[in-house]
Amino acid sequence: MDLQTTTYLFVGLSFALYLGIAFWARAGSVSEFYVAGGGVHPITNGMATAADWMSAASFISMAGLISNMGYGGAVFLMGWTGGYVLLACLLAPYLRKFGKFTVPQFIGDRYYSQMARTTAVVCLLVASTTYIIGQMTGVGVTFSRFLGVSSETGIYIGQAIVFFYAVFGGMKGITYTQVAQYIVLILAYVVPALFISLNLTGNFLPQLGLGSSLAGTDVSLLAKLDQVVTDLGFTQYTTSSAGSMLNMFFYTVSLMIGTAGLPHVIVRFFTVPKVADARASAGWALVFIALLYTTAPAVGAMARLNLFGTTNTAVGIGTNAEGQMAVKADVVKANGDLFAAEASLKYDERPEWMKRWEKTGLLKFEDKNGDGRIQFYNDATKNDAVKAKAEAAGWKGNELTVNADIIVLANPEIAQLPNWVIALVAAGGLAAALSTAAGLLMAISSAVSHDLIKGVFNPNISEKGELLAGKVAMAVAIVISGWLGLNPPSFAAGTVALAFGIAASTIFPAIMMGIFSKTINDKGATAGMIAGLLVTLFYVFAHKGIFFIKGTEFVDMIGGANSFFTITPEAFGTVGAIVNFAVAYLVSKVSKPVPAHIAALVESVRVPKGAGGAVAH
């Protein structure tokens, strides 16, 4: 069976499974629509949470970023996993004990204010919509390559699929669909990694293969990759950081607290029967997430080495007798000249996977020196020795442009793995993007229907009317997110990082202060959220354009790119959070104190049920 037919089969079967589950588990009540009836088993919820959590950014883009950034890409691993632990330990159990459907409902009740609730809804909508843009970008990338359609058409197809199972199934349908999607996406991520690790290092486990020597040599994989990238003018793979050390720290913190403030993940802990189940499901989710996150560094490194091996024969990674990428031990040991004329791949002899990805526009070749060969290197390097070698070889600039979002999807193709593995990766990429998109749409729907319409504008709305409002809100969100996904502000993980920054600067501080402080009042919390949102959006819009519309950037107005202590817009959520905490504290100090019954409520949420005072023995 050819690759295209196999891909259609795998993707078609996975979609049929999702739609079948959605029909079987369709929501029939408000409780089932918002929190799946509150009866989801912890292991099931852990798996669904992992699928909700591991979006297109995790599956498609994160390994691509690690592949490009090397050590600097660790901010995503540390930030996202660390943030999940923070969420599981500090927030989820308390929010579950509070017993509400949504995060804005918690904020509205804790801060005894409809204004605080409405502000939380606005912050949620901004963060969630930005996040969905990243998912739609991933959907477009996956469809454009594997189904032979444009990325625009891919986004439209993805919208239709999500609309069906999210609108009709609600949280109940989404939960069980996400269990199936987790199984698909984790197999799609791990199986190719096992193949590639075995081919390159002889080690079956990619986590161990990353630290192993290349097969048949005593040269470690990372040492060889370091040597190749530095020889070609890139920064050393194992030491490069994400900007300055301050920026890397702020970036990690922003991703951490942004994780803990994401409403579509938090709401998953409202779907289990008891507080203890919330803790258990958090632990299970961490186990399921770790399977992918511990594999990602190996996938990134091996994919980059395979890519260089494809374009430059002197690297020593080439095709074996079975047609798969493998180590050529004698070439690796010889450590040949990467700038030799015969080392660069002839464009006419490029592998089929390059031809396929070129059609998507995400892989581009420009023959700048007219020699018919592909020169892939960093032409912006400041290394004079590399510049001199490139000039002596007649190279006129880098000729291959590779979008970071294609690394994972192209990885099994680069490694020349069997067609069924490539098709499985296609299905996994779509599962990752669609599962998170559904969770985000659920958060948007509940915020509009439950928190705005029922909570603020029409408290007497019927259950049937509230369900209809939720479904209409979800449909509108799908249309808007799809339109924004056609013109994303960045690659998938970059766009998602912006969403985390917005959540970090708005929702996380309000939840933290709501649980752990009895002195922050309604006016303080509202002012803090507004201040955090405005400060963060101002800095982000300066770099990315107003509402991410290209051509509306005003970065010169703030003194140039990353002008605030070298901090990038993706890392600015930490600054916004600091502003939020400070403003909330100051405003609370100069306004009326928290009512006694609210202080008692906060105390009751923090104390385990049935706990009494300490007694002497």
HURAVEN-V561139 format. One record per backbone hydrogen bond with DSSP energy under -1.0 kcal/mol. CO is the residue of the C=O (numbers start at 1). NH is the residue of the N-H. If there is no record, write none. Layout:
BEGIN
CO	NH
CO	NH
END
This chain:
BEGIN
2	6
3	7
4	8
5	9
6	10
7	11
8	12
9	13
10	14
11	15
12	16
13	17
14	18
15	19
16	20
17	21
18	22
19	23
20	24
21	25
29	33
30	34
31	35
31	37
32	36
32	172
33	171
35	38
41	45
42	46
43	47
44	48
45	49
46	50
47	51
48	52
49	53
50	54
53	55
55	59
56	60
56	61
57	62
61	65
62	66
63	67
64	68
65	69
66	70
69	72
70	73
71	74
72	75
73	76
74	78
75	79
76	80
77	81
78	82
79	83
80	84
81	85
82	86
83	87
84	88
85	89
86	90
87	91
87	92
91	95
92	96
93	97
94	98
95	99
102	106
103	107
104	108
105	109
106	110
107	111
108	113
113	117
114	118
115	119
116	120
117	121
118	122
119	123
120	124
121	125
122	126
123	127
124	128
125	129
126	130
127	131
128	132
129	133
130	134
131	135
132	136
133	137
134	138
135	139
136	140
137	141
138	142
139	143
140	144
141	145
142	146
143	147
143	149
150	154
151	155
152	156
153	157
154	158
155	159
156	160
157	161
158	162
159	163
160	164
161	165
162	166
163	167
164	168
166	170
169	173
170	174
171	175
172	176
173	177
174	178
175	179
176	180
177	181
178	182
179	183
180	184
181	185
182	186
183	187
184	188
185	189
186	190
187	191
190	194
191	195
192	196
193	197
194	198
195	199
196	200
197	201
198	202
200	215
205	209
206	210
209	212
212	221
214	217
219	214
220	224
221	225
222	226
223	227
224	228
225	229
226	230
227	231
228	232
229	234
230	233
232	378
236	239
236	240
237	71
241	243
244	248
245	249
246	250
247	251
248	252
249	253
250	254
251	255
252	256
253	257
254	258
255	259
256	260
259	262
262	266
263	267
265	268
266	269
267	270
268	271
271	40
274	278
275	279
276	280
277	281
278	282
279	283
280	284
281	285
282	286
283	287
284	288
285	289
286	290
287	291
289	293
290	294
292	296
295	299
296	300
297	301
298	302
299	303
300	304
301	305
302	306
303	307
304	308
305	309
306	310
307	311
308	312
311	345
312	315
316	328
318	326
320	323
324	320
326	318
328	332
329	333
330	334
331	335
337	340
340	343
343	313
345	374
346	349
347	350
351	355
352	356
353	357
354	358
355	359
358	361
362	403
364	401
366	368
372	347
375	399
378	381
383	387
384	388
385	389
386	390
387	391
388	392
389	393
390	395
391	394
399	366
401	364
403	406
404	407
406	410
407	411
410	414
411	415
412	417
413	416
415	325
418	422
419	423
420	424
421	425
422	426
423	427
424	428
425	429
426	430
427	431
428	432
429	433
430	434
431	435
432	436
433	437
434	438
435	439
436	440
437	441
438	442
439	443
440	444
441	445
442	446
443	447
444	448
445	449
446	450
446	451
447	452
448	453
449	454
452	456
452	457
453	458
458	461
462	466
463	467
464	468
465	469
466	470
467	471
468	472
469	473
470	474
471	475
472	476
473	477
474	478
475	479
476	480
477	481
478	482
479	483
480	484
481	485
484	487
491	495
492	496
493	497
494	498
495	499
496	500
497	501
498	502
499	503
500	504
501	505
503	508
506	510
507	511
508	512
509	513
510	514
511	515
512	516
513	517
521	525
522	526
523	527
524	528
525	529
526	530
527	531
528	532
529	533
530	534
531	535
532	536
533	537
534	538
535	539
536	540
537	541
538	542
539	543
540	544
541	545
545	548
546	549
549	552
554	557
555	560
556	559
560	563
562	566
563	565
564	567
568	571
571	574
572	576
573	577
574	578
575	579
576	580
577	581
578	582
579	583
580	584
581	585
582	586
583	587
584	588
585	589
586	590
595	599
596	600
597	601
598	602
599	603
600	604
601	605
602	606
603	607
608	611
END
